[in-house]
Amino acid sequence: MVTKKQCTKCKKRKNADVIEFPPHPKSSDGLGSWCRSCSNINSALWRQAFRARTGKSYEVALREAKRAKWAEIALGAAEEEKGRPW
């Protein structure tokens, strides 16, 4: 017997497995509440809105943020080195 689960977004009943629903470790059944189709559509819309707001793709913005954070960490370490008496 295949168990069914209802997507909270589109309200369709689908097989309750990782093929139809993405994994979500904190949920009771280990599956997300939105089906993969709804999740994919939502992600695409979010990425499109992000690009409209920032003029960059999310991946590029994330890469730039990580580089800035690492530069900040490296600069802080260099400043620490200058202040050491030994």
N, C-alpha and C positions, 0 to 999 in steps of 0.2 A: 504494500500500500504506500503510495506516494503522498507525503503530507503537502498541504497547500498553505500558502501565505498570501495575504492581501497587501499590495503595495499601498502605502498611505498617500502617495501622490496621485497615481492614476486610478486607484481603486480596483485594479484587475487582480484576480486570483491567479497565482502562478505557483509552480513547483518550488518548495522551500529548499533550495540547494544553492551552492556557490555559483552555479551557471546562471541562474535567474536573479539572485540577490548577492551583492558584494559582501565580503566578510566584514563583520563589525564586532571586535572582541568584547566590547562592553555590553552588548545586548544579551538577553537571556538565551536566545537560540544561536547566537554567534553570527547572525546575518543582519544586514542593514534593513531599515524600514522601507527604503525606496528600491524599486527594481533597477536592474542595470540600465534599462532603456531610459528611465526617468533620471537616474544619476548622470548618465552620459549627456543628456540634453541639458540638464542643469549646469553641469561643468562647462559645456560649450558656451552657454549663455553667459556664465560668470566670466569666462576668459574674454569673451567679446566685449562685455561691459568694462572689464579691467583695461583692455586695450584702448577703448574709447576714452576712458578717464585719464590714462597715463600716457598714451601714445606708444607704449611698449608692450611686448608680449609679457606674460607673467614669468616665463622662464628667464627672460633677459633681466627683468626687474629683480627677480630673486638672486640671480647670479651677481648683479651689481651690489645688492644689499649685503650679500655674503662677503664680497671683496672689501666693501667699506668696513664691515665689522672686523675682518681679519687685519686690515690696515690699522684700525683703531687699537686692536689688541697689540699689534707689533709696535706701534708708536708708544703705547703705555709701557711696554716692556723696555723699550729703548730709554724712556725717561727714567724708569726705575734704575736702570744700569748707571745712568749719569749721577744719580744721587747717592750711590753707594760709596762709602769711604774706602773700601778695600778693593 
